[in-house]
């Protein structure tokens, strides 16, 4: 597991209050509460500092546009599963048609030619005119005119393997989409933490430059006083002013990096890029690893969403194989209809009808298309098995690399802390000697530069530990 311990930097509360005053108006009620607590207490304790970061992570998960797109894709997969489930249910339709027709083909019926001679013979035999002998021939239009068909229809599959395995495949694909969404969520959490630490890192560098600026301004004043009293030459003032100008250029670059880190962090949270970020620059949270890389690797393999995504993908592909194999089996369904059919809308007993129909479809020969589909799906299963093995190896490499990076970052902090301590003591001694005119200005400026650089290196190293910790947590899927 990863245990944590806390350290404090040497920056005073004045710098923290200065950073808080530079923040813009808060848009989130949650952030207003956090800021109010900070201003009331005066300092932020470690637990509160961690809760601020947790709140930002929650805001990012709620607002991030890319994560919302993953949620939309998951919702789409769920609806596709509902669609597949609906294929098991009967389909009921209400259909009505009314036909008007004129012209077209006709069928001629020689009624007159057939019956007129017969009726004439009957009249002669009966010596009467009871039977008509002038009946015309008939010509009926084949297209029905003023004909309606109003009915309810239903269709129900009885045996269809395509429907069953399609449903199972869609169910597995939902798990794939869920794992993909969880993967991005973990990646987003890591990016938010990293962006937050990088913002703190740049803020710490700016604070160090502010402290150095105060020292150099004081040095310029001291040297001007010495030159005025003929205790030093003017080059002392020029050298001090040059160092101050050089500091301003470095500070401008640091401010640019600070604004860039701020914009990127707000981008992850889908906020205005200029929105304020509430921090506690005094709290440095270090990570201390106690587990061995081997146990961490097994932990990562158990937790990683990417691996589950591939495993669910294999399951879905196996159902696709079964679906294609099932295409060789017969399909049985039942359908029926009940309604009215006839000329004119009478809806009486002469027009009503009922129909029940069973349908059986047996594939006999399909040009081996199903065999090719089965082979394609089987190859995809084999490919995803190979991908699973590759991913397991990649996870092990990622864990080992993140573990070594964290250890190196921790060692770097120890080295930078020792160097910063030595540089501070050295500058303290040189500064006193310079005030006593025992060392020249070049030695003083060199000691001051080393002291500033050591502070910056230590601050960067401290926050690099947090960044490496976030990376290790990501590969462990914590």
C-alpha positions in Angstrom: 0.0 0.0 0.0 1.0 3.7 -0.2 1.4 5.4 3.1 1.6 9.2 3.4 3.4 11.7 5.6 3.3 15.5 5.7 5.9 18.2 5.5 5.7 22.0 5.6 7.6 24.4 3.4 9.3 27.5 4.8 6.9 30.0 3.2 5.0 32.1 5.8 1.3 32.9 6.1 1.8 36.2 4.5 2.5 34.6 1.1 -0.5 32.3 1.5 -2.8 35.3 2.3 -1.3 37.1 -0.7 -2.1 34.2 -3.0 -5.7 34.0 -1.6 -6.3 37.8 -2.3 -5.4 37.3 -6.0 -8.3 34.8 -6.5 -11.3 35.9 -8.5 -15.0 35.7 -7.6 -16.0 32.1 -6.9 -18.7 30.6 -9.2 -19.1 27.3 -7.3 -20.9 27.3 -3.9 -18.7 24.4 -2.8 -15.6 26.5 -3.5 -17.1 29.5 -1.6 -17.5 27.3 1.4 -13.9 26.0 1.1 -12.5 29.5 0.8 -14.6 30.8 3.7 -13.2 28.0 5.9 -9.7 28.8 4.8 -10.0 32.5 5.6 -11.6 31.8 9.0 -9.1 29.3 10.2 -6.1 31.1 8.7 -4.3 27.9 7.6 -5.4 24.7 5.9 -4.7 21.5 7.7 -3.6 18.5 5.7 -7.1 16.8 5.8 -8.7 19.9 4.4 -6.1 20.4 1.8 -6.8 16.8 0.6 -10.5 17.5 0.6 -10.0 20.5 -1.7 -8.3 18.3 -4.2 -11.0 15.7 -3.8 -13.6 18.3 -4.5 -11.8 19.4 -7.6 -11.7 15.8 -8.8 -15.5 15.5 -8.2 -16.1 18.7 -10.1 -14.0 17.4 -13.0 -15.8 14.1 -13.1 -19.1 16.0 -13.2 -18.2 18.6 -15.8 -15.5 17.2 -18.0 -16.8 17.1 -21.6 -14.8 14.1 -22.7 -16.2 12.1 -19.8 -19.7 13.2 -20.7 -19.2 11.8 -24.1 -18.2 8.5 -22.6 -21.4 8.6 -20.6 -23.4 9.3 -23.8 -21.8 6.3 -25.4 -22.6 4.1 -22.4 -26.3 5.3 -22.5 -26.3 4.5 -26.3 -25.1 0.9 -25.6 -27.8 0.4 -22.9 -30.5 1.5 -25.4 -29.0 -0.9 -28.0 -29.4 -3.7 -25.4 -33.0 -2.8 -24.8 -33.6 -2.9 -28.5 -32.0 -6.4 -28.7 -34.2 -7.5 -25.8 -37.3 -6.3 -27.5 -36.7 -8.8 -30.3 -37.9 -11.5 -27.9 -41.3 -9.9 -27.5 -44.2 -10.2 -30.0 -44.6 -7.4 -32.5 -48.2 -6.1 -32.9 -49.2 -3.8 -35.8 -52.5 -2.1 -36.8 -52.7 -1.9 -40.6 -55.5 -0.4 -42.7 -55.7 0.2 -46.4 -58.5 1.5 -48.7 -58.1 1.1 -52.4 -59.5 3.2 -55.2 -58.8 2.0 -58.7 -59.8 3.0 -62.3 -58.5 1.3 -65.4 -55.9 -1.3 -65.7 -56.4 -4.9 -66.8 -59.8 -6.4 -67.1 -61.2 -10.0 -67.4 -64.0 -10.5 -70.0 -66.8 -12.9 -69.0 -69.1 -13.9 -72.0 -72.3 -14.1 -70.0 -74.5 -13.0 -72.8 -72.9 -15.3 -75.4 -73.4 -18.2 -73.0 -76.8 -17.6 -71.6 -78.8 -15.8 -74.4 -79.0 -18.9 -76.6 -80.0 -21.1 -73.6 -82.7 -18.6 -72.6 -84.0 -18.4 -76.1 -84.4 -22.2 -76.3 -86.2 -22.2 -72.9 -88.6 -19.5 -74.2 -89.3 -21.7 -77.2 -89.9 -24.8 -75.2 -92.2 -23.0 -72.7 -93.8 -20.9 -75.4 -93.1 -17.8 -73.3 -90.8 -14.9 -72.9 -89.9 -15.5 -69.3 -86.2 -15.7 -69.9 -84.2 -12.7 -71.1 -82.3 -13.2 -74.4 -80.4 -9.8 -74.5 -78.0 -10.2 -71.6 -74.7 -8.3 -72.3 -71.2 -9.8 -71.8 -69.4 -8.7 -68.6 -66.0 -7.0 -68.3 -64.6 -6.9 -64.7 -61.6 -4.7 -63.6 -58.9 -6.7 -61.9 -57.8 -3.8 -59.6 -60.4 -3.6 -56.8 -62.2 -0.3 -56.4 -63.4 1.0 -53.0 -61.8 -2.0 -51.3 -60.6 -1.9 -47.7 -58.5 -4.2 -45.5 -58.4 -3.3 -41.8 -56.6 -5.7 -39.5 -54.4 -6.3 -36.4 -51.2 -8.3 -37.1 -48.8 -10.0 -34.7 -45.4 -11.7 -35.2 -43.5 -13.8 -32.6 -40.2 -15.6 -32.9 -40.3 -19.1 -31.5 -36.8 -20.4 -32.2 -34.2 -17.9 -33.5 -30.6 -18.2 -32.3 -29.6 -14.9 -33.9 -31.8 -13.0 -31.5 -30.5 -14.8 -28.4 -26.8 -14.4 -29.2 -27.2 -10.9 -30.5 -28.7 -10.0 -27.1 -25.8 -11.7 -25.2 -23.2 -9.9 -27.4 -24.9 -6.5 -26.8 -24.9 -7.2 -23.0 -21.2 -7.9 -23.1 -20.6 -4.7 -25.2 -22.2 -2.7 -22.4 -19.6 -4.0 -20.0 -16.9 -3.1 -22.6 -18.3 0.5 -22.8 -18.6 0.7 -19.0 -14.9 -0.4 -18.6 -13.9 2.1 -21.2 -15.7 4.9 -19.4 -14.1 3.9 -16.1 -10.7 3.9 -17.8 -11.1 7.5 -18.9 -12.5 8.5 -15.5 -9.3 7.1 -13.8 -7.2 8.9 -16.4 -9.1 12.1 -15.8 -8.6 11.8 -12.1 -4.8 11.4 -12.6 -4.7 14.4 -15.0 -6.6 16.6 -12.5 -4.3 15.7 -9.7 -1.2 16.2 -11.9 -2.6 19.6 -13.1 -3.3 20.6 -9.5 0.2 19.7 -8.4 1.8 21.5 -11.4 -0.2 24.6 -10.5 1.0 24.4 -6.9 4.5 23.9 -8.3 4.4 27.0 -10.4 2.9 29.0 -7.5 5.7 27.9 -5.2 8.3 29.0 -7.8 6.7 32.4 -8.1 6.7 32.7 -4.3 10.5 31.9 -4.2 11.1 34.6 -6.9 9.1 37.1 -4.9 11.3 36.4 -1.9 14.4 36.7 -4.0 13.1 39.9 -5.5 12.8 41.4 -2.0 16.4 40.4 -1.3 17.8 41.9 -4.5 15.9 45.2 -4.1 17.3 45.5 -0.6 20.8 44.8 -2.1 20.4 47.5 -4.7 19.4 50.0 -1.9 22.4 48.9 0.2 24.8 49.2 -2.7 23.4 52.6 -3.6 24.0 53.7 0.0 27.5 52.4 -0.1 28.3 54.2 -3.4 26.8 57.4 -2.0 29.1 57.1 1.1 32.1 56.3 -1.1 32.4 52.8 0.4 31.9 51.0 -2.9 32.1 51.7 -6.6 29.2 52.1 -9.0 29.7 48.7 -10.6 28.2 47.2 -7.4 24.9 48.9 -8.1 25.0 47.9 -11.8 25.7 44.3 -10.9 22.8 44.3 -8.4 20.5 45.9 -10.9 21.5 43.4 -13.6 20.7 40.5 -11.2 17.3 42.1 -10.5 16.5 42.5 -14.2 17.5 38.9 -14.9 15.2 37.9 -12.1 12.3 39.8 -13.7 12.8 37.9 -16.9 12.8 34.5 -15.1 9.8 35.6 -13.1 7.9 36.5 -16.3 8.6 33.0 -17.7 7.5 31.5 -14.4 4.3 33.5 -14.5 3.6 32.3 -18.0 4.0 28.7 -16.9 1.8 29.5 -13.9 -1.0 30.8 -16.1 -0.6 27.9 -18.5 -1.0 25.4 -15.6 -4.0 27.3 -14.3 -5.7 27.3 -17.8 -5.1 23.6 -18.3 -6.4 22.7 -14.8 -9.6 24.7 -15.4 -9.9 23.1 -18.9 -10.0 19.7 -17.2 -12.8 20.9 -15.0 -14.6 22.5 -17.9 -14.6 25.9 -16.2 -13.5 29.4 -17.4 -9.8 29.3 -18.0 -9.3 32.3 -15.7 -11.3 30.8 -12.7 -9.4 30.9 -9.4 -7.9 27.8 -7.9 -7.9 27.5 -4.2 -4.8 25.9 -2.8 -2.7 25.6 0.3 0.9 26.2 -0.8 2.2 25.3 2.6 1.2 21.7 2.5 3.5 19.2 0.8 2.1 15.7 0.8 4.8 13.0 0.2 4.2 9.4 -0.7 6.0 6.5 0.9 5.8 3.2 -0.8 6.1 0.0 1.3 4.9 -2.7 -1.1 7.2 -4.5 -3.5 6.7 -4.0 -7.2 5.6 -7.6 -7.7 2.6 -7.3 -5.3 1.8 -3.9 -6.9 1.8 -5.5 -10.4 -0.7 -8.2 -9.3 -2.8 -5.5 -7.7 -2.8 -3.5 -10.9 -3.8 -6.6 -13.0 -6.8 -7.1 -10.7 -7.9 -3.5 -10.8 -7.2 -2.2 -14.3 -10.3 -1.3 -16.3 -8.4 -1.8 -19.6 -8.0 -5.4 -18.8 -11.6 -5.9 -18.0 -12.5 -4.1 -21.2 -10.5 -6.6 -23.2 -12.0 -9.5 -21.3 -15.6 -8.4 -21.9 -14.6 -7.8 -25.6 -13.5 -11.4 -25.8 -16.8 -12.5 -24.3 -18.8 -10.4 -26.9 -16.7 -11.9 -29.7 -17.4 -15.4 -28.5 -21.1 -14.7 -28.7 -20.6 -13.4 -32.2 -19.0 -16.7 -33.1 -22.0 -18.6 -31.7 -24.4 -16.2 -33.5 -22.7 -17.0 -36.9 -22.7 -20.8 -36.1 -26.4 -20.5 -35.2 -27.2 -19.1 -38.7 -27.0 -22.7 -39.9 -30.0 -23.7 -37.7 -33.6 -23.3 -38.7 -35.7 -20.3 -37.6 -39.3 -20.8 -36.5 -41.8 -18.0 -36.0 -45.6 -17.6 -35.8 -47.7 -14.8 -37.1 -51.4 -14.0 -37.5 -53.9 -11.4 -38.4 -57.6 -10.6 -37.6 -59.7 -7.9 -39.2 -62.2 -7.0 -41.9 -61.8 -7.1 -45.7 -64.3 -6.2 -48.4 -65.9 -3.5 -50.5 -67.1 -0.5 -48.5 -66.7 -0.1 -44.7 -69.3 -2.4 -43.4 -67.4 -4.3 -40.7 -70.0 -7.1 -40.6 -69.8 -10.8 -40.3 -69.4 -11.1 -44.1 -66.1 -9.1 -44.0 -64.4 -10.4 -40.9 -61.5 -12.9 -41.1 -58.8 -14.5 -39.0 -55.4 -15.8 -40.1 -52.7 -17.9 -38.2 -49.4 -18.7 -40.0 -46.3 -20.6 -39.0 -43.1 -19.8 -40.8 -40.1 -22.1 -41.0 -36.8 -21.1 -42.6 -34.0 -23.6 -43.1 -30.7 -22.4 -44.7 -29.6 -25.1 -47.1 -26.8 -23.3 -49.0 -25.4 -19.8 -48.6 -22.2 -19.9 -50.7 -20.2 -20.6 -47.5 -20.7 -17.0 -46.4 -21.5 -18.2 -42.8 -18.3 -20.2 -42.7 -16.3 -17.1 -43.6 -18.2 -15.1 -40.9 -17.4 -17.8 -38.3 -13.7 -17.8 -39.2 -13.6 -14.0 -39.0 -15.2 -14.0 -35.6 -12.9 -16.8 -34.4 -9.8 -14.9 -35.6 -11.1 -11.8 -33.7 -11.3 -13.9 -30.5 -7.8 -15.1 -30.9 -6.6 -11.5 -31.6 -8.2 -10.2 -28.4 -6.7 -13.1 -26.4 -3.3 -12.0 -27.7 -4.1 -8.4 -26.8 -5.0 -9.5 -23.3 -1.6 -11.1 -22.8 0.1 -8.1 -24.2 -1.9 -5.8 -22.0 -0.9 -7.8 -18.9 2.8 -7.3 -19.8 2.3 -3.6 -20.4 0.6 -3.2 -17.0 3.5 -4.9 -15.3 6.0 -2.6 -17.2 3.9 0.5 -16.3 3.8 -0.4 -12.6 7.5 -1.1 -12.5 8.3 2.1 -14.3 5.9 4.2 -12.1 7.3 2.6 -8.9 10.9 3.4 -9.9 10.0 6.9 -10.9 8.4 7.5 -7.5 11.4 6.1 -5.7 13.7 8.3 -7.8 11.6 11.3 -7.0 11.7 10.6 -3.3 15.5 10.2 -3.4 15.7 13.5 -5.4 13.7 15.3 -2.6 16.2 14.1 0.0 19.1 15.2 -2.1 17.5 18.6 -3.0 16.6 19.1 0.7 20.2 18.6 1.7 21.4 20.9 -1.0 18.9 23.6 -0.1 19.9 23.4 3.5 23.6 23.8 2.6 22.9 26.6 0.2 20.8 28.4 2.9 23.5 28.2 5.5 26.1 29.3 2.9 24.1 32.3 1.9 23.5 33.2 5.5 27.3 33.2 6.1 28.2 35.0 2.9 25.5 37.6 3.4 26.9 38.4 6.9 30.4 38.6 5.5 29.3 40.9 2.7 27.6 43.2 5.2 30.9 43.3 7.0 32.8 43.9 3.7 34.7 40.7 4.0 33.6 39.2 0.6 33.1 40.9 -2.7 29.7 41.3 -4.4 30.4 38.5 -6.9 30.6 35.9 -4.1 27.4 37.3 -2.6 25.5 37.1 -5.8 26.8 33.7 -6.5 25.6 32.5 -3.0 22.2 34.1 -3.5 21.8 32.5 -7.0 22.7 29.1 -5.5 20.3 29.6 -2.7 17.4 30.6 -5.0 18.0 27.8 -7.4 18.2 25.2 -4.5 14.9 26.4 -3.2 13.3 26.1 -6.7 14.8 22.7 -7.3 13.5 21.5 -3.9 10.0 22.8 -4.6 9.9 21.2 -8.0 11.2 17.9 -6.6 8.6 17.9 -3.8 5.7 18.3 -6.2 7.3 15.9 -8.6 6.8 13.3 -5.8 3.1 14.0 -5.8 2.9 13.8 -9.6 4.7 10.5 -9.6 2.4 9.3 -6.8 -0.6 10.2 -9.0 0.9 8.3 -11.9 1.5 5.2 -9.7 -2.1 5.4 -8.4 -3.3 5.6 -12.0 -1.4 2.4 -13.1 -2.7 0.7 -10.0 -6.3 1.9 -10.8 -6.7 3.1 -7.2 
